[in-house]
Amino acid sequence: MPISACVIQRLDKSASDSPATLVPASELHPDSDALDSLVTRLTDAYHGKAKRWGRLNEHTVAVSEVEQDAVGASDASVDEPPADDTPPWDDAAAEPTGPVATSSRFPAEFKAYLQDERDLQTLAASLGEAIKKLVDDHLPTGGHLILADQRQGETRHLFLALVHHRDGFVIGDDGRVAITGQVNHSQMSLAFRLNLTQWQEGGPSSQYLSLLADRGARKLADDLQALLGASEGVDPKSETRTLLKAFSDYVEREDMAEETSREKTDALIDYAQDQASRGEAMTLDELSALVDDDKPRAFYEHIRNADYGLSPEIPPDKRTLNQFRRFTGRAEGVSISFDSHLLGNSIEYDEERDRLIIKKLPNKLKEQLQGG
């Protein structure tokens, strides 16, 4: 994804009990293949992690009302890198909290940036000063704060990640092994991604903001969400599970042939996983067209008429998608096909007796049996 502009700052924190200090960038990072590769790897890693989705609060304060003091550079010792790949948060025992809704200056600052009233370097410095408190409250070490303005076609994203370092090994021209610090691009302590284009276009159901919500760092995610002035939207895991249930119900209602059912399942999963890999939400309109080429609105109407409560836009949950597949089999005039999530619920497998127990028969099959 092309980078329009990027700012890299340093948050120094040499020990868990010492306050973090921000070393702001003196200029935008120059374009380079190395920068493109690093940000691409970070965004790819981000897409594969657990996230919260939502939107910025409409009720926010203006930038002019909360202008902060000028950010000054300060000298501090370089932070010690974590010893392994585990993000260094320390709030694993934090109690869960509900959706966060609070006033914040950042929706107004994002809008000012979007309208070219504020440059990326100024926005990055403001974010860095605010994130210092999150580092002090939740993290034992600092790291580098990367803020990138990315474009993909007509879509524009703002991506931020706090990355840390780990020791790596190099072999020099003289054949000697040396230890060097490396950016751990597979792990990040906090991160968010704002779809500026979707935010600008509006829409009450838009889930245009996502932020990192790894297990064990719930309080950190809460505080980042409050800092950004965001309200939590749909639950990706629950929504994805409900969508797959709606699809299974639709396949059963339409009495699809085994091969057709398998093809439609593959199409749905491929689409969902592709959206997940790009960090984009699924839309019911696009899904409906994939599920039934001849009746592109049929699946959409099935969802609406059955009142599954699904949002028009669904952030895909990779783990739930990976667990979804269909079991099929055919032998001696018997053909069986069912979704994996039914196993252990309406369908049981008795391995000792080599039999399947179907607790809830499809209506059409029941009518045929009763009529016979």
Secondary structure, DSSP 8 states (H G I E B T S, - for coil): --EEEEEEEEEE-SSTTS--EEE--SS-----HHHHHHHHHHHHHHHTS-EEEEEE-SS---GGGG----------------SSSS-----TT-----------SHHHHHHHHHTTSS-HHHHHHHHHHHHHHHHHHH-SS-EEEEEEEEEETTEEEEEEEEE-EEEEEEE-TTS-EEEEEEE-TT--SEEEEEEHHHHHH--TT---EEEE--TT-HHHHHHHHHHHTEEE---HHHHHHHHHHHHHHHHHHHT--HHHHHHHHHHHHHHHHHHHHTT--EEHHHHHHHH-SSSTTHHHHHHHHHT----SEE---HHHHHT--EEEEEETTEEEEEEGGGBTTTEEEETTTTEEEESS--HHHHHHHHH-
